[in-house]
Amino acid sequence: MKLKLTAAIVAAFALTSAAQAQDRTYGVLMKTLANPFWGAMELGVRDGASNAGVEYYLQAVESDQAAEPQLNVCNTMLERTPTVMITAAINSTILLPCLKRANEQGIPVVDLDANLDHDIAAEAGVEITFTIGSDNEAAGAQGADYVVSQLGADATGPVLVIEGLSGNITGQKRARGFANRLKELAPGLEVVASLPGDWDRGKAANITNDILTRHPDLKAIFAANDGMALGAVEAAYAAGKGDAIIMVGVDGNVDAVKSIKAGRLDASVAQLPYLVGKQAVEEVTKVLDGATAEKFIFVPTLVLTKEVLDAGSEPMLEYVK
């Protein structure tokens, strides 16, 4: 009798949870789907929502720099009263007025890819349920590890860092993690410039051209995302320096993978955005069901090189989309 009663309770709970899930609609606001990184994250959100049995609607803006339009989209999404707001803010402040309104309506806020600063958000009256993404400082440090593995700890010479959009916490952490680890492992390699590339491929190419003019013996370039890294690759090869410079990006997007396989970009610290999107939906569903989440959830990263891609034996490659 006890076994039958227990089974009945479990079945009833499962039915209740399923009914609750069907009543939920998640609002997902990303940056731009023109960037393959966010496209891969959208795939993860879709699969996570399918697994959780919930509905979602997703919107994005035209570029990684469209801050004001993103706030407008956020306000529009909020009018639909989603069960939760899952957001990837263009900078750490632009969405705070919208997210404060969400909290006031009892809507939890999830921070995708660590684009919000919890302290700044709290001062603005926004409670972040959890942040999910990669450890961006650690990702930058992994980029430095790779550079030193190729050049050696005794290497000397100039290094260029191309940051993200000015004021964006993600790019700042990646650049800081790279510079700090490089100084620790190979003090003879000097960061001669650390400049915002605004997540823009063309601007990164221009920065690379300018620095190569001043430092023709450039040893390495670290870019805070793959789009900028590919711009640096184009400029370096156009200047006849492509084979002489170690070039590393961050994200592991499809264009970077193609460039690495072609022997042009040397490496990318893959952020596994598919896994970030999928786990974001799964984790917030658990929270809505009564679980408590860690404030910071870190998804693993993977350094993609031609050797790793050609071998194809790394288990995490299944999440590289």
Short mmCIF file of the C-alpha atoms (twelve columns), coordinates in Angstrom:
data_MODEL
# 
_entry.id   MODEL 
# 
loop_
_atom_site.group_PDB 
_atom_site.id 
_atom_site.type_symbol 
_atom_site.label_atom_id 
_atom_site.label_alt_id 
_atom_site.label_comp_id 
_atom_site.label_asym_id 
_atom_site.label_seq_id 
_atom_site.Cartn_x 
_atom_site.Cartn_y 
_atom_site.Cartn_z 
_atom_site.pdbx_PDB_model_num 
ATOM 1   C CA . MET A 1   0.000  0.000  0.000   1 
ATOM 2   C CA . LYS A 2   2.795  2.392  0.871   1 
ATOM 3   C CA . LEU A 3   4.483  1.777  -2.462  1 
ATOM 4   C CA . LYS A 4   1.250  2.466  -4.331  1 
ATOM 5   C CA . LEU A 5   0.623  5.629  -2.320  1 
ATOM 6   C CA . THR A 6   4.146  6.877  -2.937  1 
ATOM 7   C CA . ALA A 7   3.850  6.199  -6.649  1 
ATOM 8   C CA . ALA A 8   0.541  8.065  -6.727  1 
ATOM 9   C CA . ILE A 9   2.053  11.080 -4.990  1 
ATOM 10  C CA . VAL A 10  5.008  11.128 -7.379  1 
ATOM 11  C CA . ALA A 11  2.669  10.889 -10.364 1 
ATOM 12  C CA . ALA A 12  0.476  13.693 -9.042  1 
ATOM 13  C CA . PHE A 13  3.515  15.904 -8.420  1 
ATOM 14  C CA . ALA A 14  4.769  15.226 -11.936 1 
ATOM 15  C CA . LEU A 15  1.398  16.194 -13.405 1 
ATOM 16  C CA . THR A 16  1.293  19.368 -11.314 1 
ATOM 17  C CA . SER A 17  4.824  20.337 -12.365 1 
ATOM 18  C CA . ALA A 18  3.975  19.680 -16.002 1 
ATOM 19  C CA . ALA A 19  0.860  21.838 -15.743 1 
ATOM 20  C CA . GLN A 20  2.864  24.637 -14.133 1 
ATOM 21  C CA . ALA A 21  5.498  24.425 -16.870 1 
ATOM 22  C CA . GLN A 22  2.835  24.724 -19.569 1 
ATOM 23  C CA . ASP A 23  1.626  27.960 -18.000 1 
ATOM 24  C CA . ARG A 24  5.093  29.531 -18.133 1 
ATOM 25  C CA . THR A 25  6.455  31.764 -20.855 1 
ATOM 26  C CA . TYR A 26  10.058 32.925 -20.656 1 
ATOM 27  C CA . GLY A 27  11.177 36.234 -22.155 1 
ATOM 28  C CA . VAL A 28  14.691 35.993 -23.610 1 
ATOM 29  C CA . LEU A 29  16.512 39.165 -24.661 1 
ATOM 30  C CA . MET A 30  19.879 38.787 -26.357 1 
ATOM 31  C CA . LYS A 31  22.249 41.198 -28.030 1 
ATOM 32  C CA . THR A 32  22.320 40.448 -31.751 1 
ATOM 33  C CA . LEU A 33  21.692 37.232 -33.641 1 
ATOM 34  C CA . ALA A 34  24.009 38.566 -36.357 1 
ATOM 35  C CA . ASN A 35  26.825 37.368 -34.073 1 
ATOM 36  C CA . PRO A 36  27.223 33.543 -34.269 1 
ATOM 37  C CA . PHE A 37  27.872 33.475 -30.502 1 
ATOM 38  C CA . TRP A 38  24.299 34.569 -29.765 1 
ATOM 39  C CA . GLY A 39  22.948 32.359 -32.526 1 
ATOM 40  C CA . ALA A 40  24.477 29.339 -30.777 1 
ATOM 41  C CA . MET A 41  23.016 30.503 -27.471 1 
ATOM 42  C CA . GLU A 42  19.581 30.730 -29.067 1 
ATOM 43  C CA . LEU A 43  19.887 27.060 -30.059 1 
ATOM 44  C CA . GLY A 44  20.670 26.222 -26.441 1 
ATOM 45  C CA . VAL A 45  17.662 28.203 -25.197 1 
ATOM 46  C CA . ARG A 46  15.431 26.375 -27.666 1 
ATOM 47  C CA . ASP A 47  16.636 22.950 -26.572 1 
ATOM 48  C CA . GLY A 48  16.503 23.893 -22.893 1 
ATOM 49  C CA . ALA A 49  12.929 25.122 -23.251 1 
ATOM 50  C CA . SER A 50  11.962 21.948 -25.097 1 
ATOM 51  C CA . ASN A 51  13.449 19.811 -22.328 1 
ATOM 52  C CA . ALA A 52  11.727 21.867 -19.620 1 
ATOM 53  C CA . GLY A 53  8.382  21.885 -21.434 1 
ATOM 54  C CA . VAL A 54  8.070  25.674 -21.383 1 
ATOM 55  C CA . GLU A 55  7.281  28.310 -23.982 1 
ATOM 56  C CA . TYR A 56  9.625  31.212 -24.692 1 
ATOM 57  C CA . TYR A 57  9.900  34.204 -26.969 1 
ATOM 58  C CA . LEU A 58  13.247 35.635 -27.951 1 
ATOM 59  C CA . GLN A 59  14.205 39.034 -29.259 1 
ATOM 60  C CA . ALA A 60  17.491 40.744 -30.102 1 
ATOM 61  C CA . VAL A 61  18.719 44.019 -31.567 1 
ATOM 62  C CA . GLU A 62  20.666 44.771 -34.718 1 
ATOM 63  C CA . SER A 63  24.150 45.003 -33.221 1 
ATOM 64  C CA . ASP A 64  26.224 44.511 -30.082 1 
ATOM 65  C CA . GLN A 65  26.329 48.306 -29.732 1 
ATOM 66  C CA . ALA A 66  22.590 49.107 -29.952 1 
ATOM 67  C CA . ALA A 67  22.139 49.906 -26.269 1 
ATOM 68  C CA . GLU A 68  19.154 52.262 -26.394 1 
ATOM 69  C CA . PRO A 69  17.219 50.051 -28.830 1 
ATOM 70  C CA . GLN A 70  17.829 47.115 -26.506 1 
ATOM 71  C CA . LEU A 71  16.225 49.023 -23.624 1 
ATOM 72  C CA . ASN A 72  13.211 49.739 -25.826 1 
ATOM 73  C CA . VAL A 73  12.912 46.051 -26.726 1 
ATOM 74  C CA . CYS A 74  13.169 45.121 -23.048 1 
ATOM 75  C CA . ASN A 75  10.308 47.451 -22.144 1 
ATOM 76  C CA . THR A 76  8.193  46.023 -24.952 1 
ATOM 77  C CA . MET A 77  8.876  42.452 -23.821 1 
ATOM 78  C CA . LEU A 78  7.902  43.354 -20.278 1 
ATOM 79  C CA . GLU A 79  4.439  44.390 -21.477 1 
ATOM 80  C CA . ARG A 80  3.782  40.701 -22.198 1 
ATOM 81  C CA . THR A 81  4.418  39.884 -18.503 1 
ATOM 82  C CA . PRO A 82  6.760  36.909 -18.987 1 
ATOM 83  C CA . THR A 83  7.293  34.405 -16.188 1 
ATOM 84  C CA . VAL A 84  10.988 35.305 -16.136 1 
ATOM 85  C CA . MET A 85  13.315 37.717 -17.970 1 
ATOM 86  C CA . ILE A 86  16.517 36.105 -19.263 1 
ATOM 87  C CA . THR A 87  18.717 38.917 -20.546 1 
ATOM 88  C CA . ALA A 88  22.114 39.551 -22.114 1 
ATOM 89  C CA . ALA A 89  22.578 43.273 -21.573 1 
ATOM 90  C CA . ILE A 90  24.775 45.273 -23.946 1 
ATOM 91  C CA . ASN A 91  26.310 47.012 -20.941 1 
ATOM 92  C CA . SER A 92  25.995 46.804 -17.178 1 
ATOM 93  C CA . THR A 93  23.509 49.692 -16.793 1 
ATOM 94  C CA . ILE A 94  21.308 50.096 -19.879 1 
ATOM 95  C CA . LEU A 95  18.598 47.571 -18.943 1 
ATOM 96  C CA . LEU A 96  18.403 48.350 -15.227 1 
ATOM 97  C CA . PRO A 97  15.252 50.554 -15.380 1 
ATOM 98  C CA . CYS A 98  13.417 47.815 -17.290 1 
ATOM 99  C CA . LEU A 99  14.681 45.043 -15.017 1 
ATOM 100 C CA . LYS A 100 13.674 47.010 -11.924 1 
ATOM 101 C CA . ARG A 101 10.135 47.165 -13.292 1 
ATOM 102 C CA . ALA A 102 10.298 43.418 -13.899 1 
ATOM 103 C CA . ASN A 103 11.234 42.796 -10.267 1 
ATOM 104 C CA . GLU A 104 8.431  45.093 -9.114  1 
ATOM 105 C CA . GLN A 105 6.025  42.894 -11.080 1 
ATOM 106 C CA . GLY A 106 7.418  39.802 -9.393  1 
ATOM 107 C CA . ILE A 107 9.371  38.650 -12.452 1 
ATOM 108 C CA . PRO A 108 12.771 37.086 -11.740 1 
ATOM 109 C CA . VAL A 109 15.781 38.311 -13.723 1 
ATOM 110 C CA . VAL A 110 18.517 36.046 -15.079 1 
ATOM 111 C CA . ASP A 111 21.810 37.504 -16.346 1 
ATOM 112 C CA . LEU A 112 23.144 35.719 -19.431 1 
ATOM 113 C CA . ASP A 113 26.896 35.697 -20.037 1 
ATOM 114 C CA . ALA A 114 27.775 37.871 -17.008 1 
ATOM 115 C CA . ASN A 115 26.864 41.208 -18.578 1 
ATOM 116 C CA . LEU A 116 25.396 42.690 -15.375 1 
ATOM 117 C CA . ASP A 117 27.331 43.781 -12.280 1 
ATOM 118 C CA . HIS A 118 25.460 42.534 -9.213  1 
ATOM 119 C CA . ASP A 119 26.543 45.482 -7.038  1 
ATOM 120 C CA . ILE A 120 25.536 48.092 -9.619  1 
ATOM 121 C CA . ALA A 121 22.246 46.279 -10.178 1 
ATOM 122 C CA . ALA A 122 21.498 46.171 -6.442  1 
ATOM 123 C CA . GLU A 123 22.098 49.930 -6.150  1 
ATOM 124 C CA . ALA A 124 19.525 50.408 -8.919  1 
ATOM 125 C CA . GLY A 125 17.000 48.227 -7.097  1 
ATOM 126 C CA . VAL A 126 17.438 45.157 -9.293  1 
ATOM 127 C CA . GLU A 127 17.786 41.668 -7.835  1 
ATOM 128 C CA . ILE A 128 19.522 39.204 -10.144 1 
ATOM 129 C CA . THR A 129 18.337 35.653 -9.503  1 
ATOM 130 C CA . PHE A 130 21.573 34.275 -10.940 1 
ATOM 131 C CA . THR A 131 24.262 34.973 -13.504 1 
ATOM 132 C CA . ILE A 132 25.196 32.184 -15.880 1 
ATOM 133 C CA . GLY A 133 28.094 32.143 -18.296 1 
ATOM 134 C CA . SER A 134 31.777 31.488 -18.461 1 
ATOM 135 C CA . ASP A 135 34.274 32.850 -15.975 1 
ATOM 136 C CA . ASN A 136 35.465 35.656 -18.228 1 
ATOM 137 C CA . GLU A 137 38.659 36.413 -16.313 1 
ATOM 138 C CA . ALA A 138 39.535 32.722 -16.425 1 
ATOM 139 C CA . ALA A 139 38.830 32.694 -20.177 1 
ATOM 140 C CA . GLY A 140 41.250 35.581 -20.663 1 
ATOM 141 C CA . ALA A 141 43.822 33.761 -18.562 1 
ATOM 142 C CA . GLN A 142 43.412 30.673 -20.754 1 
ATOM 143 C CA . GLY A 143 44.179 32.851 -23.757 1 
ATOM 144 C CA . ALA A 144 47.425 33.922 -22.092 1 
ATOM 145 C CA . ASP A 145 48.243 30.313 -21.223 1 
ATOM 146 C CA . TYR A 146 47.990 29.426 -24.897 1 
ATOM 147 C CA . VAL A 147 50.130 32.366 -26.049 1 
ATOM 148 C CA . VAL A 148 52.876 31.453 -23.582 1 
ATOM 149 C CA . SER A 149 52.665 27.790 -24.567 1 
ATOM 150 C CA . GLN A 150 53.495 28.848 -28.132 1 
ATOM 151 C CA . LEU A 151 56.082 31.567 -27.488 1 
ATOM 152 C CA . GLY A 152 57.669 30.294 -24.273 1 
ATOM 153 C CA . ALA A 153 57.981 31.811 -20.805 1 
ATOM 154 C CA . ASP A 154 61.240 33.540 -21.793 1 
ATOM 155 C CA . ALA A 155 59.715 35.276 -24.819 1 
ATOM 156 C CA . THR A 156 59.997 39.037 -25.120 1 
ATOM 157 C CA . GLY A 157 58.239 41.585 -27.281 1 
ATOM 158 C CA . PRO A 158 55.038 43.580 -27.755 1 
ATOM 159 C CA . VAL A 159 51.517 42.199 -27.403 1 
ATOM 160 C CA . LEU A 160 48.202 43.780 -28.438 1 
ATOM 161 C CA . VAL A 161 44.938 43.373 -26.522 1 
ATOM 162 C CA . ILE A 162 41.702 44.312 -28.281 1 
ATOM 163 C CA . GLU A 163 38.934 44.835 -25.716 1 
ATOM 164 C CA . GLY A 164 35.169 44.785 -26.239 1 
ATOM 165 C CA . LEU A 165 32.757 47.696 -26.074 1 
ATOM 166 C CA . SER A 166 33.940 50.378 -23.689 1 
ATOM 167 C CA . GLY A 167 32.180 49.946 -20.344 1 
ATOM 168 C CA . ASN A 168 31.138 46.347 -21.003 1 
ATOM 169 C CA . ILE A 169 32.063 44.161 -18.045 1 
ATOM 170 C CA . THR A 170 32.498 40.987 -20.118 1 
ATOM 171 C CA . GLY A 171 35.216 42.403 -22.347 1 
ATOM 172 C CA . GLN A 172 36.911 44.107 -19.411 1 
ATOM 173 C CA . LYS A 173 37.183 40.844 -17.492 1 
ATOM 174 C CA . ARG A 174 38.555 38.940 -20.469 1 
ATOM 175 C CA . ALA A 175 41.191 41.588 -21.156 1 
ATOM 176 C CA . ARG A 176 42.143 41.816 -17.480 1 
ATOM 177 C CA . GLY A 177 42.410 38.051 -17.102 1 
ATOM 178 C CA . PHE A 178 44.676 37.866 -20.149 1 
ATOM 179 C CA . ALA A 179 46.960 40.728 -19.103 1 
ATOM 180 C CA . ASN A 180 47.340 39.544 -15.510 1 
ATOM 181 C CA . ARG A 181 48.185 35.954 -16.478 1 
ATOM 182 C CA . LEU A 182 50.570 37.065 -19.232 1 
ATOM 183 C CA . LYS A 183 52.484 39.236 -16.771 1 
ATOM 184 C CA . GLU A 184 52.659 36.326 -14.354 1 
ATOM 185 C CA . LEU A 185 53.824 33.701 -16.859 1 
ATOM 186 C CA . ALA A 186 55.977 35.689 -19.298 1 
ATOM 187 C CA . PRO A 187 56.930 39.122 -17.941 1 
ATOM 188 C CA . GLY A 188 59.041 39.798 -21.029 1 
ATOM 189 C CA . LEU A 189 55.899 39.947 -23.159 1 
ATOM 190 C CA . GLU A 190 54.570 43.493 -22.797 1 
ATOM 191 C CA . VAL A 191 51.016 44.621 -23.523 1 
ATOM 192 C CA . VAL A 192 51.810 47.774 -25.502 1 
ATOM 193 C CA . ALA A 193 48.166 48.624 -26.217 1 
ATOM 194 C CA . SER A 194 44.801 47.553 -24.804 1 
ATOM 195 C CA . LEU A 195 42.117 49.267 -26.864 1 
ATOM 196 C CA . PRO A 196 38.325 48.914 -27.204 1 
ATOM 197 C CA . GLY A 197 37.364 47.291 -30.499 1 
ATOM 198 C CA . ASP A 198 33.634 47.648 -29.736 1 
ATOM 199 C CA . TRP A 199 33.061 44.006 -30.734 1 
ATOM 200 C CA . ASP A 200 33.538 45.195 -34.319 1 
ATOM 201 C CA . ARG A 201 35.590 43.230 -36.851 1 
ATOM 202 C CA . GLY A 202 36.467 46.246 -38.986 1 
ATOM 203 C CA . LYS A 203 37.544 48.372 -36.022 1 
ATOM 204 C CA . ALA A 204 39.728 45.516 -34.742 1 
ATOM 205 C CA . ALA A 205 41.401 45.318 -38.159 1 
ATOM 206 C CA . ASN A 206 42.118 49.056 -38.067 1 
ATOM 207 C CA . ILE A 207 43.562 48.809 -34.560 1 
ATOM 208 C CA . THR A 208 45.800 45.951 -35.664 1 
ATOM 209 C CA . ASN A 209 47.044 47.913 -38.680 1 
ATOM 210 C CA . ASP A 210 47.863 50.899 -36.483 1 
ATOM 211 C CA . ILE A 211 49.729 48.875 -33.862 1 
ATOM 212 C CA . LEU A 212 51.677 46.944 -36.507 1 
ATOM 213 C CA . THR A 213 52.870 50.248 -37.918 1 
ATOM 214 C CA . ARG A 214 54.258 51.183 -34.506 1 
ATOM 215 C CA . HIS A 215 55.303 47.679 -33.463 1 
ATOM 216 C CA . PRO A 216 56.183 45.638 -36.565 1 
ATOM 217 C CA . ASP A 217 57.682 42.955 -34.300 1 
ATOM 218 C CA . LEU A 218 54.311 42.270 -32.616 1 
ATOM 219 C CA . LYS A 219 54.349 38.813 -31.028 1 
ATOM 220 C CA . ALA A 220 50.717 38.162 -30.138 1 
ATOM 221 C CA . ILE A 221 47.181 39.542 -30.322 1 
ATOM 222 C CA . PHE A 222 44.420 38.694 -27.877 1 
ATOM 223 C CA . ALA A 223 40.916 39.818 -28.836 1 
ATOM 224 C CA . ALA A 224 37.976 39.696 -26.424 1 
ATOM 225 C CA . ASN A 225 35.734 38.021 -29.003 1 
ATOM 226 C CA . ASP A 226 36.136 36.057 -32.206 1 
ATOM 227 C CA . GLY A 227 34.738 38.717 -34.517 1 
ATOM 228 C CA . MET A 228 37.495 41.111 -33.496 1 
ATOM 229 C CA . ALA A 229 40.072 38.321 -33.587 1 
ATOM 230 C CA . LEU A 230 39.130 37.583 -37.194 1 
ATOM 231 C CA . GLY A 231 39.496 41.273 -38.043 1 
ATOM 232 C CA . ALA A 232 42.973 41.163 -36.526 1 
ATOM 233 C CA . VAL A 233 43.759 38.033 -38.564 1 
ATOM 234 C CA . GLU A 234 42.760 39.781 -41.802 1 
ATOM 235 C CA . ALA A 235 44.913 42.810 -41.012 1 
ATOM 236 C CA . ALA A 236 47.911 40.746 -39.929 1 
ATOM 237 C CA . TYR A 237 47.884 38.597 -43.071 1 
ATOM 238 C CA . ALA A 238 47.363 41.649 -45.282 1 
ATOM 239 C CA . ALA A 239 50.505 43.113 -43.705 1 
ATOM 240 C CA . GLY A 240 52.432 39.899 -44.340 1 
ATOM 241 C CA . LYS A 241 52.669 39.173 -40.602 1 
ATOM 242 C CA . GLY A 242 49.999 36.505 -40.177 1 
ATOM 243 C CA . ASP A 243 52.364 33.585 -39.687 1 
ATOM 244 C CA . ALA A 244 54.576 35.534 -37.280 1 
ATOM 245 C CA . ILE A 245 51.890 36.547 -34.750 1 
ATOM 246 C CA . ILE A 246 50.014 34.290 -32.336 1 
ATOM 247 C CA . MET A 247 46.355 35.344 -32.523 1 
ATOM 248 C CA . VAL A 248 43.691 34.275 -30.048 1 
ATOM 249 C CA . GLY A 249 39.984 35.092 -29.771 1 
ATOM 250 C CA . VAL A 250 37.188 34.217 -27.373 1 
ATOM 251 C CA . ASP A 251 33.803 32.539 -28.046 1 
ATOM 252 C CA . GLY A 252 34.545 29.557 -30.276 1 
ATOM 253 C CA . ASN A 253 31.987 30.595 -32.870 1 
ATOM 254 C CA . VAL A 254 31.515 28.930 -36.247 1 
ATOM 255 C CA . ASP A 255 33.568 31.509 -38.163 1 
ATOM 256 C CA . ALA A 256 36.458 31.175 -35.725 1 
ATOM 257 C CA . VAL A 257 36.372 27.388 -36.053 1 
ATOM 258 C CA . LYS A 258 36.617 27.708 -39.849 1 
ATOM 259 C CA . SER A 259 39.572 30.084 -39.539 1 
ATOM 260 C CA . ILE A 260 41.366 27.816 -37.068 1 
ATOM 261 C CA . LYS A 261 40.881 24.793 -39.326 1 
ATOM 262 C CA . ALA A 262 42.272 26.859 -42.220 1 
ATOM 263 C CA . GLY A 263 45.394 27.600 -40.171 1 
ATOM 264 C CA . ARG A 264 44.838 31.342 -39.850 1 
ATOM 265 C CA . LEU A 265 43.417 32.093 -36.375 1 
ATOM 266 C CA . ASP A 266 45.584 30.182 -33.888 1 
ATOM 267 C CA . ALA A 267 43.070 29.589 -31.095 1 
ATOM 268 C CA . SER A 268 39.767 30.584 -29.552 1 
ATOM 269 C CA . VAL A 269 38.702 30.156 -25.952 1 
ATOM 270 C CA . ALA A 270 35.310 28.589 -26.606 1 
ATOM 271 C CA . GLN A 271 32.639 29.922 -24.261 1 
ATOM 272 C CA . LEU A 272 30.162 27.186 -25.255 1 
ATOM 273 C CA . PRO A 273 27.217 29.607 -25.650 1 
ATOM 274 C CA . TYR A 274 24.898 26.736 -26.577 1 
ATOM 275 C CA . LEU A 275 25.464 25.255 -23.129 1 
ATOM 276 C CA . VAL A 276 24.977 28.656 -21.466 1 
ATOM 277 C CA . GLY A 277 21.570 29.109 -23.128 1 
ATOM 278 C CA . LYS A 278 20.427 25.582 -22.418 1 
ATOM 279 C CA . GLN A 279 21.470 25.603 -18.766 1 
ATOM 280 C CA . ALA A 280 20.019 29.086 -18.193 1 
ATOM 281 C CA . VAL A 281 16.542 27.802 -19.054 1 
ATOM 282 C CA . GLU A 282 16.980 24.578 -17.112 1 
ATOM 283 C CA . GLU A 283 18.307 26.322 -13.989 1 
ATOM 284 C CA . VAL A 284 15.648 29.036 -13.855 1 
ATOM 285 C CA . THR A 285 12.973 26.348 -14.266 1 
ATOM 286 C CA . LYS A 286 14.339 24.652 -11.139 1 
ATOM 287 C CA . VAL A 287 14.226 27.997 -9.304  1 
ATOM 288 C CA . LEU A 288 10.588 28.515 -10.283 1 
ATOM 289 C CA . ASP A 289 9.891  25.016 -8.969  1 
ATOM 290 C CA . GLY A 290 11.293 26.033 -5.580  1 
ATOM 291 C CA . ALA A 291 15.010 25.252 -5.804  1 
ATOM 292 C CA . THR A 292 17.758 27.692 -4.796  1 
ATOM 293 C CA . ALA A 293 20.409 28.542 -7.395  1 
ATOM 294 C CA . GLU A 294 23.957 29.705 -6.880  1 
ATOM 295 C CA . LYS A 295 24.316 33.415 -7.639  1 
ATOM 296 C CA . PHE A 296 27.065 32.676 -10.179 1 
ATOM 297 C CA . ILE A 297 26.903 29.568 -12.368 1 
ATOM 298 C CA . PHE A 298 30.000 29.001 -14.485 1 
ATOM 299 C CA . VAL A 299 29.893 26.917 -17.654 1 
ATOM 300 C CA . PRO A 300 33.211 25.295 -18.705 1 
ATOM 301 C CA . THR A 301 35.422 26.786 -21.404 1 
ATOM 302 C CA . LEU A 302 37.570 25.002 -23.967 1 
ATOM 303 C CA . VAL A 303 40.624 26.243 -25.863 1 
ATOM 304 C CA . LEU A 304 40.050 25.367 -29.512 1 
ATOM 305 C CA . THR A 305 43.134 24.828 -31.647 1 
ATOM 306 C CA . LYS A 306 43.638 23.100 -34.986 1 
ATOM 307 C CA . GLU A 307 45.007 20.077 -33.156 1 
ATOM 308 C CA . VAL A 308 41.935 19.833 -30.889 1 
ATOM 309 C CA . LEU A 309 39.515 20.257 -33.789 1 
ATOM 310 C CA . ASP A 310 41.323 17.803 -36.078 1 
ATOM 311 C CA . ALA A 311 41.512 15.160 -33.347 1 
ATOM 312 C CA . GLY A 312 37.802 15.524 -32.565 1 
ATOM 313 C CA . SER A 313 38.131 13.513 -29.352 1 
ATOM 314 C CA . GLU A 314 37.404 16.247 -26.790 1 
ATOM 315 C CA . PRO A 315 33.960 15.454 -25.257 1 
ATOM 316 C CA . MET A 316 32.980 19.135 -24.945 1 
ATOM 317 C CA . LEU A 317 33.238 19.613 -28.709 1 
ATOM 318 C CA . GLU A 318 29.603 18.465 -28.925 1 
ATOM 319 C CA . TYR A 319 28.630 21.837 -27.431 1 
ATOM 320 C CA . VAL A 320 30.598 23.876 -29.979 1 
ATOM 321 C CA . LYS A 321 27.882 25.052 -32.370 1 
# 
